[in-house]
Amino acid sequence: MRTATYRDSSYRTRADTGSRALSWALALGIAALLLYALLRMGGVVRGDFGDHRPLNTFDVSAQGQRAESAATKRTERARQSGRQRTAPAARERPVERTAETPPPPLAELKLPGVMILSRSDYAASDIGKIKGTAPAPGSGADGQQSASAGAGDDTPSVGAGPGGEPLYAAEWYREPTHAETAPFLPRGQAGWGIVACRTAPRYHVEDCRELGESPGSGIARGLRRAAWQFLVRPPRRGGQPLIGAWVRIRFDVTVERVPGEPSRDSSGGE
């Protein structure tokens, strides 16, 4: 039996050598094309640079100082020349101004049916500067004690009030009505009652106290409770109303019986 032998013939063949040569040729061609392209685009600079002279150093500080001093001198010369030009102008003779002539007087305006007033006439016609007459003592816009009612007379005292102060007889500014006093007075009880009250502004009274009454009637207590409705003129001294003075208020209550009607109280006072 013949022995079989194996021989590898895939290496070092003619076809393999030709393909390698072709690959090398292509690679060299591509590299040449790239180099040519770089030369065309300026990627590689050709030629000689510089003039082959050595580099030198120098100092410019002295030249800068000289230039600055020259500029300063020019500025100073310009200022001096400007002063020399303006000095004669300053010493020039001032221009004399002619006196202004006053404007001609306005012609007097005359209109038919119109009154021409001067400045003084306008000032005299200002009603805000006219002084009014003072009201008489004791008189006021709310009706307190006019001069016709004897504002200058002093009110006489009728005794001593609480604390020993003077007590004056009450003078009604407006007498209370039956409807105002009836709810506070004892119903069906006749008699009298006296209270003392202090005068307050606007004819009112306050701080009323019981001075006396018919025994067991309770009229004084009713008057004290109803006194907030009383309107009494304050007493006067030297023509001036005495606010806070004590006044005496007396009520006489009678019971009137009319046939066919219920009984009612009849009140009166000083």
C-alpha positions in Angstrom: 0.0 0.0 0.0 1.4 3.4 -1.1 1.8 5.9 1.6 0.0 9.1 1.0 1.8 12.3 1.6 0.4 15.8 2.2 2.0 18.9 0.7 0.8 22.4 1.6 0.9 24.4 -1.6 -1.1 27.5 -0.4 2.0 29.5 0.5 4.5 31.1 -1.8 2.5 30.8 -4.9 2.7 33.1 -7.9 -0.7 34.5 -7.3 0.2 35.4 -3.7 3.4 37.3 -4.7 1.5 39.3 -7.4 -1.2 40.4 -5.0 1.3 41.6 -2.4 3.1 43.7 -5.0 -0.1 45.2 -6.2 -1.0 46.1 -2.6 2.3 47.8 -2.1 2.0 49.7 -5.3 -1.5 51.0 -4.3 -0.3 52.1 -0.9 2.6 54.0 -2.3 0.3 55.6 -4.9 -2.2 56.8 -2.2 0.6 58.2 -0.1 2.0 60.1 -3.1 -1.5 61.5 -3.8 -1.9 62.7 -0.2 1.5 64.4 -0.3 0.6 66.1 -3.5 -2.7 67.3 -2.1 -1.0 68.8 1.0 1.5 70.6 -1.2 -1.3 72.1 -3.3 -3.4 73.2 -0.3 -0.4 74.9 1.5 -0.1 72.4 4.2 3.6 72.3 3.7 5.3 75.7 3.5 8.3 75.8 1.1 11.0 78.3 0.8 13.5 80.1 3.0 12.4 82.2 6.0 14.0 85.4 7.2 16.9 87.4 6.0 19.4 85.5 8.3 20.1 88.7 10.4 20.7 88.3 14.2 18.0 89.7 16.6 18.8 93.0 18.4 17.3 94.6 21.6 16.8 98.3 22.3 15.2 100.6 25.0 12.4 103.1 24.1 11.8 104.6 27.6 14.0 107.6 26.9 12.3 108.3 23.6 8.8 108.2 25.4 10.0 110.7 28.0 11.3 113.0 25.3 8.0 112.8 23.4 6.0 113.5 26.6 8.1 116.5 27.5 7.7 117.8 24.0 3.9 117.5 24.2 3.9 119.2 27.5 5.9 122.1 26.2 3.5 122.5 23.2 0.5 122.6 25.6 2.2 125.3 27.8 3.0 127.4 24.7 -0.6 127.1 23.5 -1.9 128.2 26.9 0.4 131.2 27.1 -0.5 132.3 23.6 -4.2 132.0 24.5 -3.7 134.2 27.6 -1.9 136.8 25.5 -4.7 136.9 23.0 -7.5 137.2 25.6 -5.7 139.8 27.8 -6.2 142.7 25.5 -9.8 141.8 25.0 -10.4 141.8 28.8 -9.0 145.3 29.0 -11.3 146.6 26.3 -13.6 149.4 27.2 -17.0 148.2 28.5 -19.9 148.9 26.2 -22.2 151.6 27.5 -25.8 150.6 27.7 -28.4 153.1 26.9 -31.1 153.7 29.5 -34.3 151.9 28.8 -37.2 154.1 28.1 -40.3 153.5 30.2 -43.3 152.1 28.3 -46.0 154.6 27.5 -48.9 154.8 29.9 -51.9 152.7 29.1 -54.8 154.5 27.6 -57.8 154.8 30.0 -60.4 152.2 29.1 -63.9 153.5 28.9 -66.8 151.1 28.4 -70.4 152.1 28.6 -72.2 150.9 31.7 -68.9 149.4 33.3 -67.4 150.8 36.5 -63.5 150.8 36.3 -62.0 150.2 39.8 -58.5 150.7 40.8 -56.3 148.4 42.9 -57.2 150.3 46.1 -60.9 150.1 45.3 -60.6 146.3 44.9 -58.8 146.0 48.2 -61.5 148.1 50.0 -64.3 145.9 48.5 -62.9 142.6 50.0 -65.6 141.5 52.5 -63.2 139.0 54.1 -61.4 141.9 55.7 -64.5 143.6 57.1 -64.7 143.1 60.9 -68.0 141.9 62.2 -69.8 143.2 65.2 -69.5 141.0 68.4 -72.7 139.6 69.8 -74.0 141.0 73.0 -73.0 139.1 76.2 -75.2 136.2 77.0 -76.7 135.9 73.5 -76.0 133.0 71.1 -77.2 131.2 68.0 -78.9 128.5 70.2 -81.1 131.2 71.9 -79.4 131.5 75.2 -80.6 134.7 77.1 -80.9 137.5 74.5 -80.3 141.2 75.5 -84.0 141.9 75.3 -84.6 139.5 78.2 -82.4 141.4 80.5 -79.0 139.8 79.9 -77.1 142.3 82.1 -79.2 141.7 85.2 -78.0 139.4 88.0 -80.2 136.6 89.1 -81.0 136.9 92.8 -80.3 134.0 95.1 -83.1 132.2 97.0 -81.0 130.4 99.6 -78.1 128.0 100.0 -77.9 124.8 97.9 -75.9 121.6 98.4 -72.5 122.3 100.0 -73.5 125.9 101.0 -73.3 127.1 97.4 -75.8 129.8 96.2 -79.2 128.5 95.1 -81.2 130.3 92.4 -84.8 130.0 91.4 -85.3 128.1 88.1 -86.5 129.9 85.0 -87.9 127.6 82.4 -86.6 127.7 78.9 -89.2 125.2 77.9 -91.7 123.7 80.4 -91.9 119.9 80.4 -95.1 118.4 79.0 -97.5 116.0 80.8 -96.3 113.2 78.6 -92.7 113.7 79.7 -93.3 113.8 83.5 -96.2 111.4 83.9 -94.2 108.2 83.5 -92.0 109.2 86.5 -94.5 110.9 88.9 -96.7 108.8 91.2 -100.0 108.2 89.5 -103.1 109.7 91.3 -100.9 111.4 93.9 -101.3 115.2 94.6 -98.8 117.3 96.4 -95.6 119.2 95.8 -91.9 118.4 95.3 -88.6 120.3 95.2 -85.3 119.3 93.6 -82.0 121.1 93.2 -80.0 120.6 90.0 -76.8 122.0 88.4 -77.2 123.8 85.1 -75.4 122.3 82.1 -74.8 123.5 78.6 -77.7 123.9 76.1 -80.2 124.5 79.0 -80.0 121.0 80.4 -79.6 120.1 84.1 -77.7 117.4 85.9 -76.7 116.0 89.3 -80.3 116.6 90.7 -81.0 116.1 94.4 -84.2 115.9 96.4 -84.9 118.9 98.7 -88.4 118.2 99.9 -91.9 116.9 99.0 -95.3 116.3 100.4 -95.0 113.7 103.1 -95.1 110.2 101.5 -95.9 111.5 98.0 -92.7 110.5 96.2 -93.0 113.5 93.9 -89.4 114.7 94.5 -88.1 111.2 93.6 -90.1 111.3 90.4 -88.8 114.8 89.5 -85.2 113.7 90.0 -85.7 110.8 87.6 -87.5 113.0 85.0 -85.0 115.9 85.2 -82.9 114.8 82.2 -85.8 116.2 80.1 -85.9 119.6 81.8 -84.7 122.7 79.9 -83.9 125.6 82.3 -82.2 129.0 81.7 -79.0 129.3 83.7 -78.8 132.1 86.2 -76.8 135.2 85.3 -74.1 137.2 87.0 -72.6 140.3 85.3 -74.6 139.4 82.1 -72.8 136.0 81.9 -74.7 132.6 82.3 -73.6 130.6 85.3 -73.1 127.0 84.0 -72.8 124.6 86.9 -74.8 126.7 89.4 -77.5 125.2 91.5 -81.2 126.0 90.6 -84.3 125.1 92.6 -87.1 123.4 90.7 -90.5 123.1 92.4 -93.5 121.1 91.1 -97.1 121.3 92.3 -99.1 118.3 91.3 -102.9 118.3 91.5 -105.4 115.6 90.5 -108.3 116.8 88.3 -111.3 114.5 88.0 -113.6 114.9 85.1 -116.9 113.0 85.0 -116.6 110.1 82.6 -112.8 110.3 82.3 -110.0 108.6 84.2 -108.0 110.8 86.6 -104.9 112.5 85.4 -102.2 114.6 87.0 -101.8 118.4 86.5 -98.2 119.5 86.9 -96.6 123.0 87.2 -93.4 124.4 88.5 -91.3 127.5 89.1 
